[in-house]
Amino acid sequence: MQVDDTPHRIPELWFDDGSIIVQAGNSQFRVHRSILAACSPVFKDMLSFPQPADAELVEGCPVVHLPDAPEEVTVFLKAIFLPDYFMPFPAKTEFGMIRGCLRLGHKYGVEHLRLRAMIHFSSRFRTTLSQWDTSSCPYVYGESEFTGPWNLPQPQIISWLTLDTPTMCSCIQLAREVDAPWILPVAFYLLSHRLTQKSTMTLMEVIRGNLGNDATSHLSTQDQESFLYGHIRQTQFLTTSILGCFSEPVKILDCKWPVRCLEGRLSAVNSVRETFSAFPSMPLDVWGEDDWEEFAQRLCPSCLAFLRVKHQDTRREFWDDLPRMYGLPPWPELEKLRVAAIGTQWFPSELSL
């Protein structure tokens, strides 16, 4: 099969008065040299070298070849030259835009673009349990399943929704590349969650990196090992601690309806087990507010209050241990790095730093 390698122009980024041609793969962009140099110290240095006499020209403009993916260069240049293309958080956006702007903003030193993309990226991966619980879609929604709301308070908004398995692997790889380790605990949690929920990928396909031809979706050897270990721990926690918080102790102090409450607690255990059979890796989300409302009539006030506190304490135990499960520094260290990178304006810190 013959491959067409003829360069083609990207109309939205072909300016008649542009002074330089940027080419990535077969995609060409005619843009303004002075704007690129002003935005990026890397481009400023790159473009400061005199052009050789035999320099490649297109319509009289010198050509600069970039080794990056054309799709990422496209969104990167659109974000620079088209003011309404990549809006600041909390505007709704897409992961492909975030990835291109973050990777290339980081690589070429376009600081305002890197920061904007990093804030969008981080909105999916919260660093405190309360932020996880109050953010707009803590569960693993897909684009077609989540309808809002987008009018939440800004610290609760997640600005992008795609969560398929290759995307989650790409998030892990991107976090490593741009030095954003605070992303990783929740990214690993969601990957484990997604893998056991409705992904067509198998555990071994993720471990071996068999996720298609997209190199940005392949986990490193280090992250494959971290994921395998953490995935097992995450699943074990659900079957032991989460189930255990409903069944132990057998008798709760000040219980008003011993027989009825015991039956209600057994029903809760069975409900968790049923959920576990379908979603075996979701300790934070296997039991929610709707479940408490359903079982409130089956438990006396003393038992209900005791179990709610114990369940939340168990979730807190899991959350606090989540980074260690995946071989990462503890939350306070990760939070310090996050604050240093993007500040607290968008997602207020709740940790004592």
N, C-alpha and C positions, 0 to 999 in steps of 0.2 A: 504494500500500500504506500503510495507516494504522499508525503507530507508537504503541505503548502507552507513554506517558510517566508512568503512574501510579507514584508512589513505592512501593517494596516494602521490607519490613523484612528484615534479615539476622538470623535467629533466634539464632545463636551470639553475636551482639553486640547483643542487645536485652535490656538488664537492666531489670527492673521498677523498681528503685530508682535507675536512671540519671537524671542531672540535665540532660543536654544531648543534642540530636539532631544528629549529624553526617550530612550528606548529600553523596554524590558521585554524579553522574549521577542515576539513579533509585533508588539504594540508600541506605537509611537505617539508622543505627546509634544506638541509645540507650545512651550510655556515661556515665562519671562525669567530670564537669567537673574536679573537684579532682585526679584522677589524671592527666588530660591536661595540666593546668597544671603539675603537679609534674614530669612527664617532659619537657616541651617548653617552652623559653622563648618560642618563637614562639606557641604556643597560650596561654601565660600572658598575653602581651601582648594577643593577640587577644581573649581572654575577659575582660580587665580593663575593657573599655569598657562603660559602662552601656547596658542594652537600651532602645531607643526604645519609646514607648507602643504603637506599632502593630507590634511585632516579631512575626515569624512564630513560631507555637507549635504543637507537636504534643504532645498529652496534657499540656499545661501546661509543656513544656520548650522553651526557645529552640532554633532551628534554625541551625546553622552550615553554610554551603555551601562545599565544597572543589572546586577546579577539577581535581583529579587523577582518574585513571582509577579507577573503582569497584573493579576487581580489585586494584589496588595499595593502595587505602585499606583494603580488607578484610584483606589479609595484614598490613598495618601495624598496624591496630587489634587484630587477633588476637594479634600478637606482644607488644603492650602489655598486653592484658587477659587473655589465656589463657596461663598460665605455661609449659605444656608444648608450646606450638604451634611455636615457632621456637627450637630448642635450640642451645647454643653448639657451635662446631667442637670435635671432629671428627664430630659427629653427621651422618648422612646427611640431605640436604635437597634442595630443588628450586630451579631457577633463578628461577621466578616468585616464590617467597617471598623469595629473596635480592634480586631486583630491586626489589620493592615496599618491603621494609624498608630497603634501602640508599638508594633515591631519596628516600623520604619521611623516613627518619631523618636524612639529610643536609639536606633542605629545611626540616624543622621542628625541627632541632637536638636530636633525641633521640639523645644521644651513645652510650649503651650499645648501642642498637639499630644505629646506624650502624657502630660498631666490630665488633659481632658479624657483621653482614652483610658488611662489608668483608673480614673474615678468611675467611669462607666463599668469597666471590667470588675472593679472591686465591689460594685453594688450587688452582684450576685453572690459574693463570697464573704459573708459577715464574720466578724471576729468575736462576737458575744452571743450568748444564747438568747438573751432578750431581743437583740436585733434580728436574730434568725426567726424568732417566734412572731415578731410584729412586722416583718418585711412582707412585701406585696404578694409573693408566691413562694413560700418556703418549700412546698412540695415540688415534685418533678413534673411540672406542666410542660406541655408542648405548645407550639405556636397556635394550633387550632383549638386547644383546650382551655387556654386562659383568656378571659375576656376583660380583665381589669381587676380592681379599679386602678386608674392612673392618677387619681386625684387625692392620693394619700399624702400625709406629711412627708416632706422630702426625705428624711432619714429612713423611711420605711419603703421607699420605692426601689424596685429592681428594674433597670432600664432596658434589659434585653432578656429574651426568653428561651432561645434554642438550647436544648439539653440532650441531644442525641449522643450516643456513646463516642463516636469519633470527635465530636465537639468537646466533650469533657476531657478526652485525652489531649486534644489540642490546647485546652486551657492549662493543663498541667505543664505541658511543654513550654507554652508561652510564659507562664509564671516563672519558670526556671530561666528562660532566656532574658527576661527584663528584670530579673532580681526582685520578684514580688512573692516571697515565701508565705506571706499571710493568706494568700489565695489557696494554698495547697490543702490544708485540713478539710475544708468544706468541699473542695474540688474532688478529693479522693472519696469523701463520704458520698457525694452525689454520683460519682462514677460507680461505686459499689451499689448504691441504691438503684441507679438506672440499669445497671447490668442485670440485676435480679428482678427488675420490674417488668420491662417489656422490650428490652433490646433484642435484636436478632443476633447480636454478638455473643459468643461464649466467653467464659473466663479465660480459657487457654488462648483464644484469639487475641484478647487484650494483652495477656502476659507475653505472647510471642510477637505482638505488634502487627498482627495480620488485620489491619483496618483499612485496607484499600491502598491506593497509590499516593494518597496525600501524605507527604513526609511530615507535615505539621501535626498529624494525628497519631504519630508513633511515640510510645513511651520509651524513655531511655532504660537501659538495663537497671540502673539504680531505682528508677521509679516503678519498673515492673516488679522488682523485689519488694519495695515498700508497699505497693498496692496489694500484692498477694498476702503479705503478712497482715496488713491492716484489714483487708476484706474478711479474713477469717476471724480476727478479733471482733470486728464490728458485728458480724453475724452471731458469734458466740454471746456477745453482750445481750442481744435481744432475747436469746433463748434462756439465759440464766437470770440476769438482773432484772430485766423488764417484767418477765413473767413472775419472778420471785417477789417483786414489790406488791403484787396483788394477793399472794398466797401466804406470805410470812409477815408477822406472826399469825398463828392460827386464831388466837383471841386478841382482840383489840380492846384496850382499856376504855371503859365507859360505854361499851357497845350496848345499845338498847334493844336490838332484835337479833340475838345470836344466831338463830337458825336461818332467818331470812337474810341476814347480812352475809353469812357464809355461802348461801346459795347464790347470792348476787356476785360475790367475789369469784366463785367458781365459774359463773357465766362470763365474767370479765376475762378470766384466764382463757376460757375456750374461745372467746372472741379474738383475743390477741393471737392465739394459736392459728385460728383460721386466717387472719390477716398475714401471719408469718408464712403460711404455706404459699401465699401468692406473692408476698413482698418480704423475703427473708432477711433483708439488710437495711432496715429503717428504724433503728432504736429511737430516734428523736420524734418520729412521726406516726408510729404504729397506734398510738392512743391519743386522741385529740379532744378538744372541747365538746364536740358533738357526742363523743362517746360518754363523757362525764354526764352530760345532760340526759342521755338515754338511761344510764344506770343510777341516776340520782334517786329515783323512786324505789330502787331495790336495796338501798343502803340507808342505815340510820345516819343522822347528822354527824355523830362522832366518827363513825367509820368512814364516811365520805370525806370529812375534813382530814382525817389521818392519812387516807390513801392518796388524796390529792397532793399533800405535802410530800409523802414518801415517793410518789411517782416523779414529782418535779425534782426532788433531791437525786433520784436515780438518773434522770435525764442530765442533771447538772454534773453528776459524776462522769457520765459518758462524755459530755461536752468537754469537760476539763481534761480528760484523758485522750481526746481525739487526736491532737497533734502527735502525742507519743506513740499512738497506735501505728502511725505512718512514718515514724522515725524523724519527726520534726521538733523544733524547739517549742517550749511551752507558750501558751497564749500571750502572757505578758511580754515576752520577747518579740513575738510576731506583731503584737499591737504597737510596740515602739517603732518597729520598722515601717508599719503602715502609716502611722502618724507622721513620721519623718518624710515619707514619700508623698502623701496627699493631704496631711493635716486632719483636723477633726470637724471642719466646717460642714461636710456632707453627711458623715456618719459619726455622730458624737461618741467619743470614747467613754466606756463605762468601767475601765480598769484603772486601778491605782498604779500609775507609772512612776 
